[in-house]
């Protein structure tokens, strides 16, 4: 549990976070995600029995 001095400091910071937007003209920054459009391209029909996910590791086949 924080010490009383730390608790007061935390509460002061929380109050500051509420007061700042009310007293100053602040705006959120852009992240440009609104300019991105994700298009779904599904995998074409695949016979999963034919898919080989094995790899060679130290000259041994690992699957």
PyMOL commands that place a pseudoatom at each C-alpha (Angstrom):
pseudoatom trace, name=CA, resn=UNK, resi=1, chain=A, elem=C, hetatm=0, pos=[0.000, 0.000, 0.000]
pseudoatom trace, name=CA, resn=UNK, resi=2, chain=A, elem=C, hetatm=0, pos=[1.450, 3.414, -0.909]
pseudoatom trace, name=CA, resn=UNK, resi=3, chain=A, elem=C, hetatm=0, pos=[2.529, 5.759, 1.808]
pseudoatom trace, name=CA, resn=UNK, resi=4, chain=A, elem=C, hetatm=0, pos=[0.243, 8.722, 2.477]
pseudoatom trace, name=CA, resn=UNK, resi=5, chain=A, elem=C, hetatm=0, pos=[2.687, 11.068, 0.752]
pseudoatom trace, name=CA, resn=UNK, resi=6, chain=A, elem=C, hetatm=0, pos=[2.699, 8.825, -2.312]
pseudoatom trace, name=CA, resn=UNK, resi=7, chain=A, elem=C, hetatm=0, pos=[-1.096, 8.556, -2.201]
pseudoatom trace, name=CA, resn=UNK, resi=8, chain=A, elem=C, hetatm=0, pos=[-1.443, 12.325, -2.236]
pseudoatom trace, name=CA, resn=UNK, resi=9, chain=A, elem=C, hetatm=0, pos=[0.996, 12.559, -5.134]
pseudoatom trace, name=CA, resn=UNK, resi=10, chain=A, elem=C, hetatm=0, pos=[-0.970, 9.965, -7.102]
pseudoatom trace, name=CA, resn=UNK, resi=11, chain=A, elem=C, hetatm=0, pos=[-4.264, 11.729, -6.416]
pseudoatom trace, name=CA, resn=UNK, resi=12, chain=A, elem=C, hetatm=0, pos=[-2.765, 15.064, -7.459]
pseudoatom trace, name=CA, resn=UNK, resi=13, chain=A, elem=C, hetatm=0, pos=[-1.628, 13.551, -10.748]
pseudoatom trace, name=CA, resn=UNK, resi=14, chain=A, elem=C, hetatm=0, pos=[-5.070, 12.065, -11.360]
pseudoatom trace, name=CA, resn=UNK, resi=15, chain=A, elem=C, hetatm=0, pos=[-6.691, 15.438, -10.727]
pseudoatom trace, name=CA, resn=UNK, resi=16, chain=A, elem=C, hetatm=0, pos=[-4.176, 17.080, -13.072]
pseudoatom trace, name=CA, resn=UNK, resi=17, chain=A, elem=C, hetatm=0, pos=[-5.133, 14.613, -15.800]
pseudoatom trace, name=CA, resn=UNK, resi=18, chain=A, elem=C, hetatm=0, pos=[-8.730, 15.738, -15.435]
pseudoatom trace, name=CA, resn=UNK, resi=19, chain=A, elem=C, hetatm=0, pos=[-7.997, 19.469, -15.188]
pseudoatom trace, name=CA, resn=UNK, resi=20, chain=A, elem=C, hetatm=0, pos=[-5.558, 19.832, -18.082]
pseudoatom trace, name=CA, resn=UNK, resi=21, chain=A, elem=C, hetatm=0, pos=[-8.077, 19.169, -20.906]
pseudoatom trace, name=CA, resn=UNK, resi=22, chain=A, elem=C, hetatm=0, pos=[-10.561, 21.521, -19.258]
pseudoatom trace, name=CA, resn=UNK, resi=23, chain=A, elem=C, hetatm=0, pos=[-8.109, 24.397, -18.872]
pseudoatom trace, name=CA, resn=UNK, resi=24, chain=A, elem=C, hetatm=0, pos=[-6.054, 24.076, -22.058]
pseudoatom trace, name=CA, resn=UNK, resi=25, chain=A, elem=C, hetatm=0, pos=[-6.836, 23.530, -25.688]
pseudoatom trace, name=CA, resn=UNK, resi=26, chain=A, elem=C, hetatm=0, pos=[-5.506, 20.012, -26.126]
pseudoatom trace, name=CA, resn=UNK, resi=27, chain=A, elem=C, hetatm=0, pos=[-6.077, 17.691, -29.050]
pseudoatom trace, name=CA, resn=UNK, resi=28, chain=A, elem=C, hetatm=0, pos=[-5.318, 14.061, -29.552]
pseudoatom trace, name=CA, resn=UNK, resi=29, chain=A, elem=C, hetatm=0, pos=[-2.513, 13.210, -31.896]
pseudoatom trace, name=CA, resn=UNK, resi=30, chain=A, elem=C, hetatm=0, pos=[-3.224, 11.368, -35.116]
pseudoatom trace, name=CA, resn=UNK, resi=31, chain=A, elem=C, hetatm=0, pos=[-2.108, 7.815, -35.540]
pseudoatom trace, name=CA, resn=UNK, resi=32, chain=A, elem=C, hetatm=0, pos=[-3.285, 7.591, -39.182]
pseudoatom trace, name=CA, resn=UNK, resi=33, chain=A, elem=C, hetatm=0, pos=[-5.076, 4.272, -38.701]
pseudoatom trace, name=CA, resn=UNK, resi=34, chain=A, elem=C, hetatm=0, pos=[-8.157, 5.906, -40.203]
pseudoatom trace, name=CA, resn=UNK, resi=35, chain=A, elem=C, hetatm=0, pos=[-6.267, 5.933, -43.522]
pseudoatom trace, name=CA, resn=UNK, resi=36, chain=A, elem=C, hetatm=0, pos=[-5.677, 2.181, -43.520]
pseudoatom trace, name=CA, resn=UNK, resi=37, chain=A, elem=C, hetatm=0, pos=[-8.156, -0.231, -45.000]
pseudoatom trace, name=CA, resn=UNK, resi=38, chain=A, elem=C, hetatm=0, pos=[-7.535, -3.917, -44.412]
pseudoatom trace, name=CA, resn=UNK, resi=39, chain=A, elem=C, hetatm=0, pos=[-8.796, -6.165, -47.165]
pseudoatom trace, name=CA, resn=UNK, resi=40, chain=A, elem=C, hetatm=0, pos=[-9.431, -9.801, -46.389]
pseudoatom trace, name=CA, resn=UNK, resi=41, chain=A, elem=C, hetatm=0, pos=[-7.837, -12.207, -48.866]
pseudoatom trace, name=CA, resn=UNK, resi=42, chain=A, elem=C, hetatm=0, pos=[-8.760, -15.713, -47.761]
pseudoatom trace, name=CA, resn=UNK, resi=43, chain=A, elem=C, hetatm=0, pos=[-6.550, -18.661, -48.566]
pseudoatom trace, name=CA, resn=UNK, resi=44, chain=A, elem=C, hetatm=0, pos=[-7.718, -20.387, -51.723]
pseudoatom trace, name=CA, resn=UNK, resi=45, chain=A, elem=C, hetatm=0, pos=[-8.966, -23.934, -51.480]
pseudoatom trace, name=CA, resn=UNK, resi=46, chain=A, elem=C, hetatm=0, pos=[-6.108, -25.968, -50.101]
pseudoatom trace, name=CA, resn=UNK, resi=47, chain=A, elem=C, hetatm=0, pos=[-5.837, -29.654, -49.467]
pseudoatom trace, name=CA, resn=UNK, resi=48, chain=A, elem=C, hetatm=0, pos=[-4.421, -29.549, -45.955]
pseudoatom trace, name=CA, resn=UNK, resi=49, chain=A, elem=C, hetatm=0, pos=[-3.282, -33.156, -46.270]
pseudoatom trace, name=CA, resn=UNK, resi=50, chain=A, elem=C, hetatm=0, pos=[-0.753, -31.970, -48.853]
pseudoatom trace, name=CA, resn=UNK, resi=51, chain=A, elem=C, hetatm=0, pos=[0.675, -29.153, -46.730]
pseudoatom trace, name=CA, resn=UNK, resi=52, chain=A, elem=C, hetatm=0, pos=[4.088, -30.063, -45.305]
pseudoatom trace, name=CA, resn=UNK, resi=53, chain=A, elem=C, hetatm=0, pos=[5.091, -28.061, -42.225]
pseudoatom trace, name=CA, resn=UNK, resi=54, chain=A, elem=C, hetatm=0, pos=[8.145, -30.132, -41.426]
pseudoatom trace, name=CA, resn=UNK, resi=55, chain=A, elem=C, hetatm=0, pos=[11.647, -28.655, -41.332]
pseudoatom trace, name=CA, resn=UNK, resi=56, chain=A, elem=C, hetatm=0, pos=[15.164, -29.994, -41.308]
pseudoatom trace, name=CA, resn=UNK, resi=57, chain=A, elem=C, hetatm=0, pos=[17.024, -29.328, -38.088]
pseudoatom trace, name=CA, resn=UNK, resi=58, chain=A, elem=C, hetatm=0, pos=[20.557, -30.678, -37.652]
pseudoatom trace, name=CA, resn=UNK, resi=59, chain=A, elem=C, hetatm=0, pos=[19.939, -32.849, -40.686]
pseudoatom trace, name=CA, resn=UNK, resi=60, chain=A, elem=C, hetatm=0, pos=[16.877, -34.395, -39.042]
pseudoatom trace, name=CA, resn=UNK, resi=61, chain=A, elem=C, hetatm=0, pos=[13.349, -33.950, -40.267]
pseudoatom trace, name=CA, resn=UNK, resi=62, chain=A, elem=C, hetatm=0, pos=[11.160, -32.360, -37.610]
pseudoatom trace, name=CA, resn=UNK, resi=63, chain=A, elem=C, hetatm=0, pos=[7.419, -32.270, -38.101]
for i in range(1, 63): cmd.bond("trace and resi %d" % i, "trace and resi %d" % (i + 1))
show_as sticks, trace
zoom trace
